[in-house]
């Protein structure tokens, strides 16, 4: 009898332990075991995605998405350093850096999915090695307070940077370190008769066109806030999203799409080759390209969508104007040609323009 009771007790204890173990394993806290990493710019972009966009994917897939913040160059450096066993699953890179990433073999082809057909055609990379997740258009930003004080009409053209009346009020990002500066230079180079295959007009005529008006060349746009506040910065290359970020800080700025056309600046995404969970990474990429995700990104961070089914908040849509019309006029630069000669251009810019 004692032996029988002991066996029954052991059986009951084993059953209770099994049920308890099953209950713990079935709880949401226990089952959320996967973490997926995405590399992207920090600041407003990271804030928009972590607060409003990524939580929907996390909830639907019971995963945690962790942002690895950094510039496009920083993220690419991480991918190259760990190309055989990358920790980052999906990467956001500016289009010029993305062209390099694809050529260096750190991206894998996106799975064929219906969402790809919803994108603007120019947002799909060759062979679907990546796709644009945010649309940018480098154009002309200007200080509305300064323009009002001077009685100046808003700028309309890239060649306004060469207008003598703006002498001492032009701020230009360095073409050797900033995509905004490079885009501005290439746009002006085209007007002067050049192309990505021939930058001689831009370099040779800079000293007699834009150069005399520039008060300062800045390595990136971080210093713009200060220079706008002090009234030093009157006109500068920038995108609508960057202008929106400055407006959120209370700065008096506006954006103009030049009559010759703004320059396309995409933030592209790609699924990282050899990542630890390619299926989940592909799923995240498709989600980020979707209309619901891009609509939320527009609401949270003024991210202009590349998905034609996505919508923007009324104030953002009003500020931009007819997006489809702007897109039809946008200038698409040849990043393969640019990257092939970038080192030479950078050296010439630093020695000749910013000497």
C-alpha positions as CSV (number, residue, x, y, z in Angstrom):
1,X,0.0,0.0,0.0
2,X,2.8,2.4,0.9
3,X,4.5,1.7,-2.4
4,X,1.3,2.2,-4.4
5,X,0.6,5.6,-2.7
6,X,4.2,6.6,-3.4
7,X,3.8,5.8,-7.1
8,X,0.5,7.6,-7.3
9,X,2.1,10.7,-5.7
10,X,5.0,10.6,-8.1
11,X,2.6,10.3,-11.0
12,X,0.6,13.3,-9.8
13,X,3.7,15.4,-9.3
14,X,4.9,14.5,-12.8
15,X,1.6,15.5,-14.3
16,X,1.5,18.9,-12.4
17,X,5.1,19.6,-13.5
18,X,4.3,18.8,-17.1
19,X,1.2,21.0,-17.1
20,X,3.2,23.9,-15.5
21,X,6.0,23.5,-18.1
22,X,3.4,23.5,-20.9
23,X,1.7,26.6,-19.5
24,X,5.0,28.5,-19.2
25,X,6.1,27.5,-22.7
26,X,2.7,28.6,-24.1
27,X,2.8,32.1,-22.5
28,X,3.5,35.0,-24.9
29,X,6.4,36.2,-22.8
30,X,8.1,32.8,-23.1
31,X,7.4,32.3,-26.8
32,X,8.7,35.7,-27.9
33,X,12.2,34.3,-28.5
34,X,13.2,35.8,-31.9
35,X,14.9,39.1,-32.3
36,X,15.5,40.6,-35.8
37,X,17.9,43.6,-36.5
38,X,17.5,46.4,-38.9
39,X,20.2,49.0,-39.8
40,X,19.0,52.5,-40.5
41,X,19.7,56.2,-39.8
42,X,19.1,57.3,-36.2
43,X,17.3,60.4,-35.2
44,X,13.8,61.2,-36.7
45,X,13.7,58.1,-39.0
46,X,14.5,55.7,-36.1
47,X,12.0,57.4,-33.9
48,X,9.2,57.2,-36.5
49,X,9.8,53.5,-37.2
50,X,10.3,52.4,-33.6
51,X,7.3,54.3,-32.3
52,X,4.7,53.8,-35.0
53,X,5.7,51.3,-37.7
54,X,7.7,48.4,-36.3
55,X,5.3,47.6,-33.4
56,X,2.7,46.3,-35.9
57,X,5.2,43.8,-37.3
58,X,6.3,42.8,-33.9
59,X,2.8,42.1,-32.7
60,X,1.8,40.2,-35.9
61,X,4.9,38.0,-35.9
62,X,5.6,37.8,-32.1
63,X,9.2,39.1,-32.6
64,X,11.3,42.0,-31.4
65,X,12.7,44.3,-34.0
66,X,15.9,46.1,-32.9
67,X,17.2,49.1,-34.8
68,X,21.0,49.4,-35.3
69,X,21.4,53.1,-35.8
70,X,24.0,54.7,-38.0
71,X,24.6,56.5,-41.3
72,X,24.4,54.5,-44.5
73,X,28.2,54.3,-44.6
74,X,28.2,53.0,-41.0
75,X,25.7,50.3,-41.7
76,X,27.5,49.3,-44.9
77,X,30.7,49.0,-43.0
78,X,29.1,46.7,-40.5
79,X,27.7,44.5,-43.3
80,X,31.1,44.3,-44.9
81,X,32.9,43.5,-41.6
82,X,30.5,40.6,-40.9
83,X,29.5,39.6,-44.4
84,X,29.8,35.8,-43.7
85,X,27.8,35.9,-40.5
86,X,25.9,39.2,-40.4
87,X,23.7,40.1,-37.4
88,X,21.7,42.6,-39.3
89,X,18.8,41.1,-41.2
90,X,17.5,44.1,-43.2
91,X,19.4,47.3,-44.0
92,X,18.2,50.8,-45.0
93,X,20.8,52.6,-47.1
94,X,20.8,55.8,-49.2
95,X,20.6,54.9,-52.9
96,X,24.2,55.7,-53.7
97,X,25.5,53.5,-50.8
98,X,22.9,50.8,-51.7
99,X,24.4,50.7,-55.2
100,X,27.8,49.9,-53.6
101,X,26.3,47.4,-51.3
102,X,24.7,45.4,-54.1
103,X,27.9,45.5,-56.2
104,X,29.8,44.2,-53.2
105,X,27.5,41.3,-52.8
106,X,26.0,41.9,-49.3
107,X,22.4,41.9,-50.4
108,X,20.1,39.1,-51.5
109,X,17.3,39.3,-54.0
110,X,13.9,40.2,-52.7
111,X,11.3,37.5,-52.9
112,X,8.7,38.1,-55.7
113,X,5.7,39.5,-53.9
114,X,2.6,41.6,-54.9
115,X,3.8,44.6,-52.9
116,X,6.7,45.1,-55.4
117,X,4.1,45.9,-58.1
118,X,2.7,48.7,-55.9
119,X,5.9,50.7,-55.9
120,X,6.9,53.5,-58.3
121,X,8.9,51.8,-61.1
122,X,12.1,53.7,-60.2
123,X,11.9,52.4,-56.7
124,X,12.7,48.8,-57.7
125,X,16.4,48.1,-58.0
126,X,17.7,46.1,-60.9
127,X,16.9,42.4,-60.5
128,X,15.0,43.3,-57.3
129,X,18.1,43.3,-55.2
130,X,16.4,45.9,-53.1
131,X,13.7,48.6,-53.2
132,X,13.1,52.1,-52.2
133,X,11.3,52.4,-48.9
134,X,11.3,56.2,-48.7
135,X,11.2,58.8,-51.5
136,X,13.3,61.9,-51.2
137,X,13.8,64.7,-53.7
138,X,16.8,66.9,-53.2
139,X,15.7,70.4,-54.2
140,X,16.0,74.0,-52.8
141,X,15.5,74.8,-49.2
142,X,15.3,78.4,-48.1
143,X,15.0,80.6,-45.0
144,X,11.5,82.1,-45.2
145,X,12.2,84.7,-42.5
146,X,15.3,86.0,-44.3
147,X,13.5,86.0,-47.6
148,X,10.6,88.0,-46.2
149,X,13.0,90.5,-44.6
150,X,14.8,91.0,-47.9
151,X,11.7,91.1,-49.9
152,X,12.9,88.2,-52.1
153,X,10.5,85.9,-54.0
154,X,10.9,82.2,-53.3
155,X,13.6,80.5,-55.4
156,X,12.5,78.6,-58.5
157,X,15.7,77.1,-60.0
158,X,18.9,75.3,-59.2
159,X,20.7,78.3,-60.8
160,X,19.4,80.6,-58.0
161,X,22.4,79.4,-56.1
162,X,24.4,81.4,-58.6
163,X,22.2,84.5,-58.3
164,X,24.5,87.4,-57.1
165,X,21.7,88.7,-54.8
166,X,22.2,85.7,-52.6
167,X,25.9,86.3,-52.1
168,X,26.9,85.5,-48.5
169,X,23.6,83.6,-47.9
170,X,24.3,80.3,-49.8
171,X,25.2,77.3,-47.7
172,X,26.2,74.2,-49.6
173,X,26.9,70.8,-48.2
174,X,30.2,69.3,-49.3
175,X,29.8,67.1,-52.4
176,X,32.5,64.9,-51.1
177,X,30.6,64.0,-47.9
178,X,26.9,64.8,-48.4
179,X,24.4,63.4,-50.8
180,X,22.5,66.7,-50.7
181,X,25.7,68.6,-51.8
182,X,26.5,66.0,-54.5
183,X,23.0,66.2,-55.9
184,X,23.1,70.0,-55.9
185,X,26.4,69.9,-57.7
186,X,25.3,67.3,-60.3
187,X,22.0,69.2,-61.0
188,X,23.9,72.4,-61.6
189,X,26.5,70.5,-63.7
190,X,23.7,69.2,-65.9
191,X,22.3,72.7,-66.4
192,X,25.8,73.9,-67.4
193,X,26.0,71.2,-70.1
194,X,27.4,68.2,-68.2
195,X,26.3,64.8,-67.0
196,X,27.4,62.0,-64.6
197,X,29.9,61.0,-67.4
198,X,31.2,64.6,-67.7
199,X,31.5,66.8,-64.6
200,X,33.9,69.2,-66.2
201,X,31.3,72.0,-66.7
202,X,30.4,71.9,-63.0
203,X,33.9,72.0,-61.7
204,X,35.3,74.5,-64.3
205,X,32.4,77.0,-64.0
206,X,31.8,76.7,-60.2
207,X,34.2,79.6,-59.4
208,X,32.2,82.0,-61.6
209,X,28.7,80.8,-60.8
210,X,27.8,79.4,-57.4
211,X,31.2,79.7,-55.7
212,X,31.2,83.4,-55.0
213,X,27.9,83.2,-53.2
214,X,28.8,80.5,-50.7
215,X,29.2,81.6,-47.2
216,X,30.3,78.2,-46.0
217,X,30.6,74.6,-47.1
218,X,29.4,72.2,-44.4
219,X,30.2,68.5,-44.2
220,X,26.6,67.6,-43.6
221,X,23.3,69.3,-42.7
222,X,23.7,69.2,-38.9
223,X,24.9,72.8,-38.7
224,X,22.0,74.2,-40.8
225,X,19.7,74.7,-37.8
226,X,22.2,77.1,-36.2
227,X,22.9,78.9,-39.4
228,X,19.2,79.4,-40.2
229,X,18.6,80.7,-36.7
230,X,21.4,83.3,-37.1
231,X,20.3,84.2,-40.6
232,X,23.5,83.1,-42.2
233,X,21.8,80.3,-44.2
234,X,19.4,81.7,-46.7
235,X,19.3,79.0,-49.4
236,X,20.6,75.4,-49.4
237,X,20.1,72.0,-51.0
238,X,17.7,69.8,-49.0
239,X,14.7,67.4,-49.2
240,X,11.1,67.9,-48.2
241,X,11.5,65.4,-45.3
242,X,14.6,67.3,-44.0
243,X,12.7,70.6,-44.3
244,X,9.9,69.0,-42.3
245,X,12.3,68.0,-39.5
246,X,13.5,71.6,-39.4
247,X,10.0,73.0,-39.2
248,X,9.3,70.7,-36.3
249,X,12.1,72.5,-34.5
250,X,10.3,75.8,-35.1
251,X,12.7,77.0,-37.8
252,X,11.4,79.2,-40.7
253,X,12.1,77.1,-43.7
254,X,10.3,75.9,-46.9
255,X,11.1,73.6,-49.8
256,X,10.9,74.3,-53.5
257,X,11.1,71.7,-56.3
258,X,13.3,73.5,-58.9
259,X,11.8,74.0,-62.3
260,X,14.5,71.9,-63.9
261,X,13.5,69.0,-61.6
262,X,14.5,67.8,-58.1
263,X,17.1,65.0,-57.9
264,X,15.8,61.6,-56.8
265,X,17.1,60.5,-53.4
266,X,15.8,57.1,-52.3
267,X,16.3,55.4,-49.0
268,X,16.5,51.7,-50.2
269,X,16.2,48.6,-48.2
270,X,17.7,45.2,-48.9
271,X,17.6,41.8,-47.2
272,X,21.1,41.1,-46.0
273,X,22.8,38.1,-47.6
274,X,23.6,35.2,-45.2
275,X,21.5,36.7,-42.4
276,X,20.4,34.3,-39.6
277,X,16.7,34.2,-40.6
278,X,16.2,34.9,-44.3
279,X,12.5,34.0,-44.3
280,X,11.6,36.4,-41.5
281,X,13.9,39.1,-43.0
282,X,12.0,38.8,-46.3
283,X,8.7,39.1,-44.4
284,X,9.9,42.3,-42.7
285,X,11.1,43.8,-46.0
286,X,7.7,43.2,-47.6
287,X,5.9,44.7,-44.6
288,X,8.1,47.9,-44.7
289,X,7.3,48.3,-48.5
290,X,3.6,47.9,-47.9
291,X,1.0,50.7,-48.1
292,X,-0.1,50.5,-44.4
293,X,3.6,50.6,-43.1
294,X,4.5,53.5,-45.3
295,X,1.3,55.4,-44.5
296,X,2.3,55.2,-40.8
297,X,5.8,56.2,-41.6
298,X,4.5,59.3,-43.3
299,X,2.3,60.1,-40.3
300,X,5.0,59.6,-37.8
301,X,8.0,61.0,-39.5
302,X,7.1,62.7,-42.8
303,X,8.6,59.8,-44.7
304,X,7.4,60.2,-48.4
305,X,6.1,56.8,-49.5
306,X,7.4,54.8,-52.5
307,X,4.2,52.7,-52.4
308,X,1.7,54.3,-54.7
309,X,-1.2,53.0,-52.5
310,X,0.1,54.7,-49.4
311,X,-1.3,58.0,-48.2
312,X,0.2,61.1,-46.5
313,X,-1.3,63.4,-43.8
314,X,-3.2,66.3,-45.4
315,X,-0.7,69.0,-44.2
316,X,2.2,66.9,-45.7
317,X,0.4,66.4,-49.0
318,X,-0.5,70.1,-49.2
319,X,3.1,71.1,-48.6
320,X,4.5,68.7,-51.2
321,X,1.8,69.5,-53.9
322,X,1.1,66.9,-56.6
323,X,3.5,64.1,-55.8
324,X,2.8,62.2,-59.0
325,X,3.6,65.3,-61.0
326,X,6.9,65.9,-59.1
327,X,7.9,62.3,-59.5
328,X,7.4,62.5,-63.3
329,X,9.8,65.5,-63.4
330,X,12.4,64.1,-61.0
331,X,16.0,63.6,-62.1
332,X,17.5,60.1,-61.6
333,X,21.2,60.1,-61.4
334,X,23.5,57.2,-62.5
335,X,24.9,55.8,-59.3
336,X,27.0,53.2,-61.1
337,X,28.8,56.0,-63.0
338,X,29.0,58.2,-59.9
339,X,30.5,55.4,-57.7
340,X,33.0,54.6,-60.4
341,X,34.5,58.1,-60.3
342,X,33.5,59.2,-56.8
343,X,37.0,59.1,-55.3
344,X,38.4,61.3,-58.0
345,X,35.5,63.8,-57.7
346,X,35.9,63.9,-53.9
347,X,39.6,64.7,-54.2
348,X,38.9,67.4,-56.8
349,X,36.1,68.9,-54.8
350,X,38.2,69.2,-51.7
351,X,41.2,70.6,-53.5
352,X,39.5,72.9,-56.0
353,X,36.1,73.9,-54.5
354,X,36.8,73.9,-50.8
355,X,40.4,74.8,-51.0
